[in-house]
Amino acid sequence: KAGVTQTPRYLIKTRGQQVTLSCSPISGHRSVSWYQQTPGQGLQFLFEYFSETQRNKGNFPGRFSGRQFSNSRSEMNVSTLELGDSALYLCASSLEHNYGYTFGSGTRLTVV
Amino acid sequence: QQQVKQSPQSLIVQKGGISIINCAYENTAFDYFPWYQQFPGKGPALLIAIRPDVSEKKEGRFTISFNKSANQFSLHIMDSQPGDSATYFCAASMSLGGSARQLTFGSGTQLTVLP
C-alpha cells in the first residue's frame, strides 16, 4: 500500500514569488491535512480538506490556501512568499474520522 | 495559545535505560492522545495512542501512561536503543462536530540514546 506522497521534496523560491505543493493521500483516505513545521514553532495546523471541501482552518494568513480534487489529491499554495515561510510542509491523510494520520515526508521550502 | 505542553525539550539516555517524555493539556475536550516519532528527513509516524478511558497502554517497549485527573500523559520507552533516537511529539485530538477532528501537537522532544 503506497504511503502519502508529497512533491516536490525540496524547493527554493525568492521572496514575493508564489509556490504550489502537492500531496497524494493513501488510497481510500478522503481527508487531507496540511501542517507547517519549523524549529521555532513546531508543527502548526494549516487546514484540512475532506471531500473537496475545507473542513477546518488554522491561524495562518490568507496567503496560504489549498484545495482538494475529486481523487482526494490536494495542493496548497502560498502567495507572496516571505522569508518566514521557510519550513517543512507536511501533508497527512486519514479516513473520514481522522484519528490516525499518516504523514508524507514533506516538502522542504526555502525562501531566499 | 499552546494547548499541549511537552517536556523535556531534549533528552539523552544510555542504551538500555528508560526514556520518559511528559505532556500536559489544557482543553478537556481532547479525547484521543497519540504519540508520533519523527526521524530526520521523514514525516512524523504514529507510534502509539490512548483514549482517556484507560490509564495505560503498552505496545512492545513503548508505554503510554494517562492521568485524566491531572490532564497529563507520558510516554515511556523501556530498554531504549540507539535506533530510538528521534524526535517525539505528543498530540491531542478533539472533535469539531460531525466527523471532523483537530489534532494539536506538543513542541517535541529530541531523544538521543547513547550506545
Interface residues (C-beta under 8 A of the other chain):
Chain A: V4 S33 Y35 G42 L43 F45 E48 F50 R55 N56 L90 A92 E96 H97 N98 Y99 G100 Y101 T102 F103 G104 S105 G106
Chain B: Y32 P34 Y36 G41 K42 G43 P44 A45 L46 A49 F89 S93 L96 S99 A100 R101 Q102 L103 T104 F105 G106 S107 G108
